[in-house]
Amino acid sequence: MTLSVLWLSYLLSGCQPNSQIDVKFDACTLSQQGCRFHVSDDSGAKPVVISIDAEKIEPLKPFTITISDPLDRIDRIESRLTGVGMEMGSMPIRFETRTPHLWQGKAATTVCSVDQHMRWGVEIKMVLKGNVSVQSRWLLVDE
């Protein structure tokens, strides 16, 4: 049953939403500060804020990624943790709603035997209400 669900979600992941928004944001490292960006051309709208609860990312130590959307535009989030500069595969991050405006997902990095200061990134795809896709990439560790 689990394999069937995974295979079905793999097949469905190829479906494209009706439209996609280009994310406007300044360079930002999540482990240093919360990152803000607008999901529309209206810069007066309240931005989405992405943050983590750890000042330092350590191998095998779980941390939480929080996405706050004060206008409650997000319908679902797909995300994965990836190595930056070294192929470490990718690890999915499952986000859940805590309140209508707040989403959280838990993640942990793996151990790299070659480089003790491995850099990690998180790829986030938010599908907004109305089937509009917003994709972004964020740096977690910048040594």
C-alpha positions as CSV (number, residue, x, y, z in Angstrom):
1,M,0.0,0.0,0.0
2,T,2.8,2.5,1.0
3,L,4.7,1.7,-2.2
4,S,1.5,2.4,-4.3
5,V,1.0,5.7,-2.6
6,L,4.6,6.7,-3.2
7,W,4.4,5.7,-6.8
8,L,1.2,7.6,-7.3
9,S,2.6,10.7,-5.7
10,Y,5.7,10.4,-8.0
11,L,3.4,10.2,-11.0
12,L,1.3,13.1,-9.9
13,S,4.3,15.3,-9.2
14,G,4.8,15.7,-12.9
15,C,1.5,17.6,-13.2
16,Q,2.0,21.3,-13.7
17,P,-0.1,24.0,-12.0
18,N,-1.9,26.5,-14.1
19,S,0.7,29.3,-13.6
20,Q,3.9,30.0,-11.8
21,I,5.1,33.1,-10.0
22,D,8.7,34.3,-10.0
23,V,9.8,34.8,-6.5
24,K,11.4,38.2,-5.7
25,F,13.7,38.1,-2.7
26,D,17.1,39.3,-1.6
27,A,19.9,36.7,-1.0
28,C,19.2,35.2,2.3
29,T,20.7,32.4,4.4
30,L,18.0,30.7,6.6
31,S,20.4,29.8,9.4
32,Q,21.3,33.4,9.9
33,Q,17.9,35.1,9.7
34,G,14.3,34.7,8.6
35,C,13.9,35.3,4.9
36,R,11.0,37.3,3.4
37,F,9.7,37.3,-0.1
38,H,6.6,38.5,-2.0
39,V,4.6,36.0,-4.0
40,S,3.1,38.5,-6.4
41,D,4.0,41.7,-8.1
42,D,2.2,43.7,-5.4
43,S,5.1,44.7,-3.2
44,G,2.6,46.3,-0.8
45,A,1.2,42.8,0.1
46,K,2.5,41.1,3.2
47,P,5.5,38.8,2.4
48,V,5.8,35.1,3.2
49,V,8.5,34.6,5.9
50,I,10.6,31.4,6.0
51,S,12.7,30.7,9.1
52,I,14.4,27.8,11.0
53,D,14.7,27.2,14.8
54,A,18.4,26.5,14.8
55,E,21.3,28.9,14.7
56,K,23.6,26.1,13.5
57,I,22.7,23.1,11.5
58,E,24.3,20.0,12.9
59,P,24.3,16.5,11.3
60,L,21.5,14.2,12.4
61,K,20.1,16.9,14.8
62,P,16.5,17.7,13.8
63,F,15.4,21.3,13.2
64,T,12.1,22.9,12.2
65,I,11.4,25.1,9.2
66,T,8.5,27.5,9.6
67,I,6.7,29.2,6.8
68,S,4.4,32.1,7.8
69,D,1.9,33.4,5.3
70,P,-0.2,36.2,6.9
71,L,-2.6,36.3,4.0
72,D,-3.3,32.5,4.1
73,R,-2.5,32.0,0.4
74,I,-0.8,28.6,0.7
75,D,-2.8,25.5,-0.2
76,R,0.1,22.9,0.1
77,I,3.9,22.8,0.3
78,E,6.4,20.4,-1.2
79,S,9.9,20.6,-0.1
80,R,13.3,18.8,0.0
81,L,16.7,19.1,1.6
82,T,19.6,18.9,-0.8
83,G,23.4,19.0,-0.6
84,V,25.0,22.1,-2.1
85,G,28.2,21.5,-4.0
86,M,28.2,17.8,-3.3
87,E,25.6,15.2,-4.4
88,M,24.1,13.8,-1.2
89,G,20.7,13.0,-2.6
90,S,17.6,14.7,-1.4
91,M,15.4,14.2,1.6
92,P,11.7,15.2,1.5
93,I,10.4,17.5,4.1
94,R,6.7,17.1,5.0
95,F,5.0,20.4,6.0
96,E,1.9,20.5,8.1
97,T,-0.4,23.5,8.9
98,R,-0.3,24.6,12.6
99,T,-2.7,27.5,12.0
100,P,-4.2,28.8,8.8
101,H,-1.2,31.2,8.5
102,L,1.6,28.9,9.8
103,W,3.2,25.8,8.2
104,Q,6.0,23.7,9.8
105,G,8.2,20.9,8.7
106,K,11.0,18.9,10.5
107,A,14.3,18.0,8.8
108,A,17.7,16.8,9.7
109,T,20.9,16.6,7.6
110,T,23.0,13.5,7.1
111,V,26.7,13.0,7.9
112,C,29.2,13.7,5.2
113,S,32.4,11.8,5.7
114,V,34.3,13.8,3.2
115,D,33.6,17.4,4.3
116,Q,32.8,18.3,7.9
117,H,31.4,21.7,6.8
118,M,28.8,20.5,4.3
119,R,26.5,23.1,2.9
120,W,22.8,22.4,2.6
121,G,19.9,24.0,0.8
122,V,16.2,23.6,0.9
123,E,13.9,23.7,-2.2
124,I,10.4,24.8,-1.5
125,K,7.4,24.6,-3.8
126,M,4.3,26.3,-2.5
127,V,1.0,25.8,-4.3
128,L,-1.2,28.7,-3.6
129,K,-5.0,28.7,-3.6
130,G,-6.0,29.0,-7.2
131,N,-3.4,26.4,-8.3
132,V,-0.5,28.9,-8.7
133,S,3.0,27.5,-8.0
134,V,5.8,29.4,-6.3
135,Q,9.2,27.8,-6.3
136,S,12.2,29.0,-4.3
137,R,15.6,27.7,-3.2
138,W,17.3,28.8,0.1
139,L,20.7,28.2,1.6
140,L,20.7,26.6,5.1
141,V,24.4,26.6,5.9
142,D,26.9,29.1,4.5
143,E,30.3,28.2,6.0
